[in-house]
Amino acid sequence: MYVCLCRGITDQDIKNAMQNGAESIRDVREMLDLGTCCGRCVPEAKAIISEELAEIAVRISVAA
C-alpha cells in the first residue's frame, strides 16, 4: 500500500528500511526522503514504524 504518494513510498519500503537499520521516523525520513513534501504520510508512517518496532521486539524476545 502506498503511504507517501508524493515520493511513491510503500509500507513495504518503510518495513525494509526498518530491517536495514532505521529505528525512528527520523531514520526512515533520511533513508527514504519520507514526509518531506506535503507531510500527510507522516502519521501513517509513524504507525507502521511503531508496529514494525513492536514486531522486532517480539522476535528478539522469542529468540532470547
C-alpha positions in Angstrom: 0.0 0.0 0.0 1.3 3.5 -0.8 1.9 5.6 2.3 3.6 8.6 0.6 2.1 9.4 -2.8 4.5 12.3 -3.3 7.5 10.1 -3.2 5.9 6.8 -4.2 6.9 5.1 -0.8 5.0 2.0 0.2 4.5 0.4 3.6 6.9 -2.3 2.5 9.6 0.3 1.7 9.2 1.5 5.3 9.4 -2.0 6.7 12.5 -2.7 4.6 14.1 0.5 5.9 13.4 -0.7 9.5 15.0 -4.1 8.7 18.0 -2.2 7.3 18.7 -0.3 10.5 16.2 2.5 10.7 15.0 2.9 14.3 12.8 6.0 14.1 10.8 8.3 11.9 13.9 10.4 11.5 15.9 7.5 10.3 13.2 6.5 7.8 12.9 10.1 6.6 16.7 10.2 5.9 16.7 6.8 4.2 13.6 7.3 2.0 13.0 11.1 1.9 9.6 10.4 3.5 7.4 13.2 4.7 9.4 16.0 3.0 6.7 17.2 0.6 3.2 17.7 2.0 3.7 15.6 5.2 0.3 13.9 5.0 2.1 10.5 5.1 3.8 11.1 8.5 1.0 9.8 10.8 0.6 6.6 8.8 4.4 6.1 8.6 4.7 6.6 12.4 2.1 3.9 12.9 3.8 1.5 10.6 7.2 2.2 12.3 5.7 1.6 15.7 4.1 -1.7 14.6 7.4 -2.8 13.0 9.4 -1.9 16.1 7.0 -4.0 18.2 7.3 -7.0 15.9 11.1 -6.7 16.0 11.0 -6.6 19.8 8.8 -9.7 19.9 11.2 -11.6 17.6 14.2 -10.6 19.7 12.5 -11.7 23.0 11.4 -15.0 21.4 15.0 -15.6 20.2 16.5 -14.9 23.6 
